Amino acid sequence: MSFRNSLEESLLPSGTGEETHMPSPINKSTRIDVGANFSELTPEKYTIEYENETLFIDSLDWRQSNLLKAQILTSYACYIIFGMAEQTVGVLIPRFQTYYKVDDMQTSFIFLAVVLGYIISAVMSETTHQRVGVKGVLLGGGMCMVSGYSMISLKPPFFLLVCFYVLNGLALGALDAGINTWMGGLKDSNPILGILHGCYGIGCMISPPLISHLLSRKHNPWKWNYYYYVLASLAVFALVTVAVTFRYETAKKFRYQTVMKATARAKQENDVELQSLEDDEEIEETVEDHAVPFSEVVKSKLVWTFAIILFTYVGGEVAFGSWLISFLMRIKKLSYKKSSYMATSFWTGLTVGRMCLGFVTEMFFANELTANLVYIAGSFGGLLLFWLLAFTNAVPVLFLIVFLTGISIGPIFPTTIVAAINILPVKFHTAGVGFICAFGGGGGAAVPFLIGTIAESSASGMRIFPLVICISYGLLLVGWGIVTKKFNH
């Protein structure tokens, strides 16, 4: 027996001999009792014949399925690699500039290339999910990662390096949209998503010290391109594990579950017991009703609301983390070592917040809207304190404020995704969430670039850096307050 076969058998959910074999997705005699959460719609495992394919529908509760546990762990591994790749560019910028003889403006095209890949991924998200399913989307993202990092490891001309970072953006956009949308429908989605985005933070914390050590060690120091061999190897690992653990997540299963989600949402909103459709033709029509082109997604005010919220959030988060060291060294006159430690305290707090506060949301808040309002208010308060105390000598206090601010900022992204999935119509779940994530990623490039431009414009530009971040989170607080007031019922 091969390793892959033995692994696949070990990942089959327990109790497959007791699965319910349903004759059709829905027939006249089948009455579906759906709750407010889609994860309650399919509590048991079963197989079903749909569009001439036998679908395996697993439980959405990780406690009941070994396969689902493996899928979640695979997603966590992908996000650690995601974080490692995201922080690689920032650490290697001095090496790029030395090797390629490029300036700051030319280097910034790398960030724009990643955003372009994100946008392309968002535009194609609904179509790719409909045609190849979650498995195909994640495999496509993995192949883009392997291809991009392998080509960059060969030290191509700078123009081609930028082009290969478009592949990186495609990969990260596919993983971001695919995993967030899929995981948002699971039971306990708040803590699970929180840990997922905490894994991204772990990846962000791994790359900088690891790259610095490998490139500056006394004996046999690495060249900058060698680290891309590491990323490419990790991407191959992710590709293989996705192929094994997500093997049942086909296009037809995605379309079938779209119908089931629409049924659950209709039950929740109308508070009536619904009968499902009588035949495959009507089911196909329902799938088409709930699969929308990207052109319709960008017409939705709700989608744009969440996209702008994430743009502001991600932009402020990345800008604060990216420019904090420069601010502390130039304005506070702290040493590079102290400044680095303070930046590390921010990313550590963000990781802790993402991993832990998801459980707090689940246990102590009525819904994600209220929880996120508290987290955003805490973030704004922390940033306000940082701005007020930044020009004092209270450096130890600043360390604590930065750490606690990171904790508050951490859970905002996953909590926003869960809230968006709960509020948006089912037809926008795939393309809409993909666009929201991509637009938020654009903020991660645009806002740091804006702050850099302000800092370059005048001698006092860097001094107002904390105020700019504080204002952006003040706007975020007002925006989320409006969303909470409208949908918190």
Helices and strands as residue ranges (DSSP letters): H 3-11, G 16-18, E 20-22, G 38-40, E 46-50, E 53-57, G 62-64, H 66-100, H 104-107, H 109-152, H 158-183, H 189-216, H 226-245, H 251-270, H 280-289, H 294-297, H 301-330, H 336-364, H 368-389, H 395-409, H 412-423, G 426-428, H 429-457, G 461-464, H 465-487
